[in-house]
Amino acid sequence: RGMRLGGAAIRTIVHCLRCAIDGELWAAFSWHLGEVLEPICRLSENPENCQVLAAEGGCKQLIRVLQLPECSEAITRPGHAPANGRRHCVQALCNLAAIPSCCAGLAGVRVLPRTLGRGPCKDAWESAAGVLE
């Protein structure tokens, strides 16, 4: 917790996140969001890691995860985020919110609410800033 990593290691982890979102192989391995989101969340507890995560586009990738529909199945379907991944994603974005570029990146972003498909708000979108609140 709060461990500081070098820039190259964080760059690699952000790249793995991007590959997991896009469903691409990297280093002959298929990355899954659940495997990448928790480490990013933990790394974001260190302010110095946050600077590198932000510089490498980590905020943009985490916002992309929030925009994916959730999947509660044991094996997450392509194009979906694992149900438990949203909390890691939101926590990491909260930790990154002190970085001005990350805060600016959240402005105007609309994400799927947790209750999508259930009840009266099945077609509603909410702001990324609202998710963080």
BALOBA-1460 file (C-alpha; in Angstrom, 3 decimals):
// residues 133
<rec num="1" residu="r" x="0.000" y="0.000" z="0.000"/>
<rec num="2" residu="g" x="1.360" y="3.360" z="-0.996"/>
<rec num="3" residu="m" x="4.346" y="1.701" z="-2.679"/>
<rec num="4" residu="r" x="6.172" y="3.912" z="-5.154"/>
<rec num="5" residu="l" x="7.006" y="2.483" z="-8.569"/>
<rec num="6" residu="g" x="9.259" y="3.805" z="-11.282"/>
<rec num="7" residu="g" x="7.821" y="5.472" z="-14.345"/>
<rec num="8" residu="a" x="8.566" y="2.564" z="-16.690"/>
<rec num="9" residu="a" x="6.663" y="0.108" z="-14.485"/>
<rec num="10" residu="i" x="3.636" y="2.407" z="-14.236"/>
<rec num="11" residu="r" x="3.746" y="3.020" z="-18.007"/>
<rec num="12" residu="t" x="3.610" y="-0.757" z="-18.508"/>
<rec num="13" residu="i" x="0.647" y="-1.127" z="-16.139"/>
<rec num="14" residu="v" x="-1.281" y="1.669" z="-17.908"/>
<rec num="15" residu="h" x="-0.509" y="-0.049" z="-21.212"/>
<rec num="16" residu="c" x="-1.880" y="-3.326" z="-19.788"/>
<rec num="17" residu="l" x="-5.035" y="-1.448" z="-18.743"/>
<rec num="18" residu="r" x="-5.437" y="-0.070" z="-22.270"/>
<rec num="19" residu="c" x="-4.973" y="-3.573" z="-23.734"/>
<rec num="20" residu="a" x="-7.532" y="-5.008" z="-21.289"/>
<rec num="21" residu="i" x="-10.103" y="-2.373" z="-22.274"/>
<rec num="22" residu="d" x="-9.484" y="-2.859" z="-25.992"/>
<rec num="23" residu="g" x="-9.278" y="-6.656" z="-25.773"/>
<rec num="24" residu="e" x="-5.789" y="-6.688" z="-27.276"/>
<rec num="25" residu="l" x="-2.987" y="-9.120" z="-26.567"/>
<rec num="26" residu="w" x="0.235" y="-7.705" z="-25.198"/>
<rec num="27" residu="a" x="3.372" y="-9.717" z="-24.524"/>
<rec num="28" residu="a" x="1.400" y="-12.743" z="-25.799"/>
<rec num="29" residu="f" x="-1.002" y="-12.389" z="-22.897"/>
<rec num="30" residu="s" x="-4.665" y="-11.457" z="-22.755"/>
<rec num="31" residu="w" x="-5.067" y="-8.926" z="-19.939"/>
<rec num="32" residu="h" x="-8.302" y="-8.794" z="-17.936"/>
<rec num="33" residu="l" x="-9.611" y="-5.635" z="-16.305"/>
<rec num="34" residu="g" x="-9.995" y="-7.275" z="-12.914"/>
<rec num="35" residu="e" x="-6.280" y="-8.107" z="-12.914"/>
<rec num="36" residu="v" x="-5.220" y="-4.543" z="-13.686"/>
<rec num="37" residu="l" x="-7.708" y="-2.308" z="-11.844"/>
<rec num="38" residu="e" x="-6.848" y="-3.367" z="-8.296"/>
<rec num="39" residu="p" x="-3.086" y="-2.763" z="-8.705"/>
<rec num="40" residu="i" x="-3.771" y="0.644" z="-10.288"/>
<rec num="41" residu="c" x="-6.051" y="1.493" z="-7.382"/>
<rec num="42" residu="r" x="-3.347" y="0.557" z="-4.883"/>
<rec num="43" residu="l" x="-0.635" y="2.407" z="-6.787"/>
<rec num="44" residu="s" x="-2.801" y="5.531" z="-6.874"/>
<rec num="45" residu="e" x="-2.543" y="5.752" z="-3.079"/>
<rec num="46" residu="n" x="0.951" y="7.204" z="-3.550"/>
<rec num="47" residu="p" x="0.891" y="10.853" z="-4.784"/>
<rec num="48" residu="e" x="4.096" y="10.386" z="-6.787"/>
<rec num="49" residu="n" x="2.588" y="7.406" z="-8.602"/>
<rec num="50" residu="c" x="-0.473" y="9.567" z="-9.315"/>
<rec num="51" residu="q" x="1.682" y="12.069" z="-11.186"/>
<rec num="52" residu="v" x="2.998" y="9.310" z="-13.466"/>
<rec num="53" residu="l" x="-0.411" y="7.645" z="-13.855"/>
<rec num="54" residu="a" x="-1.871" y="10.993" z="-14.947"/>
<rec num="55" residu="a" x="1.001" y="11.733" z="-17.332"/>
<rec num="56" residu="e" x="0.623" y="8.300" z="-18.943"/>
<rec num="57" residu="g" x="-3.104" y="8.690" z="-19.580"/>
<rec num="58" residu="g" x="-4.283" y="6.596" z="-16.646"/>
<rec num="59" residu="c" x="-7.211" y="8.940" z="-15.915"/>
<rec num="60" residu="k" x="-8.502" y="8.681" z="-19.470"/>
<rec num="61" residu="q" x="-8.309" y="4.879" z="-19.347"/>
<rec num="62" residu="l" x="-10.071" y="4.696" z="-15.965"/>
<rec num="63" residu="i" x="-12.856" y="6.917" z="-17.317"/>
<rec num="64" residu="r" x="-13.177" y="4.513" z="-20.258"/>
<rec num="65" residu="v" x="-13.679" y="1.667" z="-17.749"/>
<rec num="66" residu="l" x="-16.471" y="3.624" z="-16.015"/>
<rec num="67" residu="q" x="-18.196" y="3.983" z="-19.371"/>
<rec num="68" residu="l" x="-18.295" y="0.222" z="-19.941"/>
<rec num="69" residu="p" x="-21.339" y="-1.789" z="-18.889"/>
<rec num="70" residu="e" x="-20.753" y="-4.040" z="-15.890"/>
<rec num="71" residu="c" x="-20.623" y="-7.809" z="-16.007"/>
<rec num="72" residu="s" x="-21.301" y="-9.818" z="-12.868"/>
<rec num="73" residu="e" x="-20.412" y="-13.167" z="-14.441"/>
<rec num="74" residu="a" x="-17.384" y="-15.121" z="-13.194"/>
<rec num="75" residu="i" x="-15.570" y="-14.468" z="-16.480"/>
<rec num="76" residu="t" x="-16.023" y="-10.881" z="-17.640"/>
<rec num="77" residu="r" x="-17.362" y="-10.604" z="-21.166"/>
<rec num="78" residu="p" x="-15.343" y="-8.585" z="-23.708"/>
<rec num="79" residu="g" x="-16.354" y="-4.922" z="-23.754"/>
<rec num="80" residu="h" x="-17.563" y="-5.085" z="-20.131"/>
<rec num="81" residu="a" x="-16.058" y="-4.144" z="-16.784"/>
<rec num="82" residu="p" x="-16.049" y="-6.607" z="-13.899"/>
<rec num="83" residu="a" x="-18.677" y="-5.725" z="-11.300"/>
<rec num="84" residu="n" x="-16.054" y="-5.312" z="-8.585"/>
<rec num="85" residu="g" x="-13.827" y="-3.256" z="-10.877"/>
<rec num="86" residu="r" x="-15.947" y="-0.123" z="-10.651"/>
<rec num="87" residu="r" x="-15.017" y="0.492" z="-7.000"/>
<rec num="88" residu="h" x="-11.290" y="0.149" z="-7.791"/>
<rec num="89" residu="c" x="-11.737" y="2.489" z="-10.722"/>
<rec num="90" residu="v" x="-13.640" y="5.115" z="-8.703"/>
<rec num="91" residu="q" x="-11.148" y="4.925" z="-5.822"/>
<rec num="92" residu="a" x="-8.215" y="5.401" z="-8.187"/>
<rec num="93" residu="l" x="-9.957" y="8.389" z="-9.807"/>
<rec num="94" residu="c" x="-10.600" y="9.858" z="-6.350"/>
<rec num="95" residu="n" x="-6.898" y="9.510" z="-5.589"/>
<rec num="96" residu="l" x="-6.036" y="11.084" z="-8.944"/>
<rec num="97" residu="a" x="-8.533" y="13.946" z="-8.547"/>
<rec num="98" residu="a" x="-5.828" y="16.135" z="-6.980"/>
<rec num="99" residu="i" x="-4.111" y="16.212" z="-10.395"/>
<rec num="100" residu="p" x="-5.583" y="19.140" z="-12.389"/>
<rec num="101" residu="s" x="-5.437" y="17.304" z="-15.732"/>
<rec num="102" residu="c" x="-7.422" y="14.386" z="-14.264"/>
<rec num="103" residu="c" x="-10.027" y="16.704" z="-12.779"/>
<rec num="104" residu="a" x="-10.340" y="18.477" z="-16.120"/>
<rec num="105" residu="g" x="-10.702" y="15.104" z="-17.846"/>
<rec num="106" residu="l" x="-13.743" y="14.289" z="-15.704"/>
<rec num="107" residu="a" x="-15.606" y="17.450" z="-16.701"/>
<rec num="108" residu="g" x="-18.491" y="16.617" z="-18.987"/>
<rec num="109" residu="v" x="-17.800" y="12.875" z="-19.070"/>
<rec num="110" residu="r" x="-20.972" y="10.815" z="-18.855"/>
<rec num="111" residu="v" x="-20.887" y="7.279" z="-17.463"/>
<rec num="112" residu="l" x="-23.350" y="4.453" z="-17.105"/>
<rec num="113" residu="p" x="-24.955" y="4.381" z="-13.655"/>
<rec num="114" residu="r" x="-24.801" y="1.226" z="-11.545"/>
<rec num="115" residu="t" x="-28.556" y="0.845" z="-11.883"/>
<rec num="116" residu="l" x="-28.560" y="0.776" z="-15.698"/>
<rec num="117" residu="g" x="-31.240" y="-1.529" z="-16.980"/>
<rec num="118" residu="r" x="-33.155" y="-1.553" z="-13.705"/>
<rec num="119" residu="g" x="-35.977" y="0.726" z="-12.723"/>
<rec num="120" residu="p" x="-36.875" y="4.134" z="-14.121"/>
<rec num="121" residu="c" x="-33.307" y="5.209" z="-14.899"/>
<rec num="122" residu="k" x="-32.505" y="2.375" z="-17.300"/>
<rec num="123" residu="d" x="-31.420" y="4.781" z="-20.032"/>
<rec num="124" residu="a" x="-29.902" y="7.423" z="-17.757"/>
<rec num="125" residu="w" x="-26.281" y="8.480" z="-17.744"/>
<rec num="126" residu="e" x="-24.604" y="10.276" z="-14.879"/>
<rec num="127" residu="s" x="-21.587" y="12.532" z="-14.729"/>
<rec num="128" residu="a" x="-18.215" y="11.072" z="-13.848"/>
<rec num="129" residu="a" x="-17.887" y="13.800" z="-11.238"/>
<rec num="130" residu="g" x="-21.163" y="12.563" z="-9.713"/>
<rec num="131" residu="v" x="-19.791" y="9.027" z="-9.509"/>
<rec num="132" residu="l" x="-16.796" y="10.329" z="-7.564"/>
<rec num="133" residu="e" x="-19.018" y="12.276" z="-5.163"/>
